[in-house]
């Protein structure tokens, strides 16, 4: 908690708001960079109420109450959650695959065609399918994103120090000034041109750590067809974020 808040003014880690007769838990955080109160709804997980470091909890509560209708509308538009379970259909690089539990205790995930349908063969008991498939997908995403990041880095004349997979709830990638890139592993579920766009976007931040016109020129220099992937994420990104979540 930010030290600018007095001890008498307790800011809870979470709060609960009644939405259409149902209690909705909201995560609360204090940000030194926030200029005003902000309410956001991530692709999955609880809504987040952000307070500036100079804010007051009483004001935050009032802000939350005034945005009750907005939050209710946003929650109704939340993306469906698709769990990784036996028989579920999930995309891999934009192509639908059926999850098939092999029942084998050992082995690794494999792609195979069964009766004309692409399948992801996942070993182990049913309860372990989500973990095993997620770890395999992270490995596939790591390989693809490392390759594309290095290609774009060579084009822009920068150096990528490391590439890591994350499970961010609202972001597809991030970049540090030291050259470390983080990506959301779910990008491997999307068509390859989408993953390529995010890789170009994050690598371009090694040239410009902002979203200025110069930054977007760098993205386009790395990937002339950048608008295709950007548009796809805007249209389908919320659904993509729902994959791999337990029901």
Phi, psi and omega in degrees: 000142182292138184289347179290343176278134179287160180297331182286340183259089184281129175252114184288157176288331178217160173218163183239133179236136178280120179239110179053041177084000181243134178287129178242121179280133182238126176286142181240134176218156177248131183234128177292338181271346181288136178262344182207175176288143184216137177239124181231153178239105180291169180297330171210161184095179184284153172300157183235127174256119182252131178250141171289159184296340180262007184281173178236143182296324179297321178291323179296320178297319178296318178299317180296318179297321180291338182256017180300314180296319179297316181295319179301317180294320181293320181295327179291335180266007182300147182290149176292151178261131180243111181279155176271091181228162182304128178092348181287146179260122181226153179275150170226115186052038175086358183249127181297136176227144178265129177285126182232116178282119183280335183083350178289141181283330182243169179114180180235169179294137179227153175259129181213154177260126179234118180053043176079006181239135178288135182233150169255108182276114185245120179283168177096173179291159184304323183293340181262358182301311182304315181293314183294319181290320179298316180297321179293318179296324177298320178295319178295318179295319179301314181297311182295316184286328176295316180297310183290326178296317179293324177297313181290327178296320178296321179296319184267357178072036178236173183238129175267121182280319181201156178229124181230151179263139179228172178238052181300148181271342182228355186236149177263342179188168176206160184219137175256157181295343180277356178097014179265125183249137174242137180229153173280123184298339181294349177299334180289346177280335183278165174303147184306328182292340178284311176302320181296321179296314181295322177297315178297320180299310183290322178295324179297336177291342175287347175262316180225115181275054180198187177240043180285168175306325179295323177298311182295331174293324178292319177300315181293327177294323179284324184217092183305330182264035185300328185295334180296309180291323179298317180292322180296316180296322179296323183277325189237358186300321182296319178295319180299323180294341182278351181285141177085012180257137179294145178287000000 
